[in-house]
Amino acid sequence: MGKKSNKRSEYVLFNVIYEDGSQRSNRRVPLEALEGLEKDLPARQIIEEQDREVAEKSGKPALAIKSLVRA
């Protein structure tokens, strides 16, 4: 039997506001993606990629992000 990994994934939560005025709360972005000099900039790219994947599965177009705020 293998050992369980003690490494716990940590996330930063973001509230996302879209161009159409809709909002999604508590979108998760891995903490290690935000540790560089760019601060929260990679979060937008990660959330946009998540949105594209959901849009492909649902058949609906992805919405454009207006702003991101840490939750």
C-alpha positions as CSV (number, residue, x, y, z in Angstrom):
1,M,0.0,0.0,0.0
2,G,1.4,3.4,-1.0
3,K,1.9,6.3,1.3
4,K,-0.5,9.2,1.3
5,S,1.0,12.5,0.2
6,N,1.1,15.1,2.9
7,K,1.3,17.9,0.3
8,R,-1.9,19.9,0.5
9,S,-3.0,21.9,-2.5
10,E,-3.7,25.5,-1.6
11,Y,-5.8,27.8,-3.6
12,V,-6.6,31.5,-3.7
13,L,-10.3,32.4,-4.3
14,F,-11.4,35.1,-6.7
15,N,-14.7,36.7,-7.5
16,V,-15.0,37.2,-11.2
17,I,-17.1,39.9,-12.8
18,Y,-17.9,39.4,-16.5
19,E,-18.5,42.1,-19.2
20,D,-22.2,41.3,-19.2
21,G,-22.5,42.2,-15.5
22,S,-22.8,38.6,-14.2
23,Q,-20.5,37.5,-11.3
24,R,-19.1,34.1,-10.3
25,S,-17.8,33.8,-6.7
26,N,-15.0,31.7,-5.2
27,R,-13.2,30.7,-8.4
28,R,-10.1,28.7,-7.3
29,V,-6.6,29.4,-8.6
30,P,-3.6,27.4,-7.3
31,L,-1.5,29.5,-4.9
32,E,1.8,28.5,-6.6
33,A,0.6,30.2,-9.9
34,L,0.5,33.5,-8.1
35,E,3.8,33.5,-6.3
36,G,5.8,35.3,-9.0
37,L,6.4,38.9,-9.8
38,E,3.2,39.1,-11.9
39,K,1.0,38.8,-8.7
40,D,-2.6,38.1,-9.8
41,L,-2.1,38.4,-13.5
42,P,-1.8,34.6,-14.0
43,A,-5.2,34.2,-12.3
44,R,-6.9,35.8,-15.2
45,Q,-5.3,33.5,-17.6
46,I,-6.1,30.4,-15.5
47,I,-9.7,31.4,-15.0
48,E,-10.1,32.2,-18.8
49,E,-8.8,28.7,-19.6
50,Q,-11.3,27.2,-17.1
51,D,-14.1,29.2,-18.7
52,R,-13.0,28.0,-22.2
53,E,-13.1,24.4,-21.1
54,V,-16.6,24.8,-19.6
55,A,-17.8,26.6,-22.7
56,E,-16.6,23.7,-24.9
57,K,-18.4,21.2,-22.8
58,S,-21.6,23.3,-22.6
59,G,-21.7,24.5,-26.1
60,K,-22.1,28.1,-25.0
61,P,-19.6,30.8,-25.7
62,A,-17.2,31.9,-22.9
63,L,-17.8,35.3,-21.3
64,A,-15.2,38.0,-21.4
65,I,-13.8,38.9,-17.9
66,K,-14.2,42.5,-16.8
67,S,-12.4,42.2,-13.5
68,L,-11.1,39.9,-10.8
69,V,-11.0,40.5,-7.0
70,R,-9.5,38.2,-4.4
71,A,-12.3,36.8,-2.2
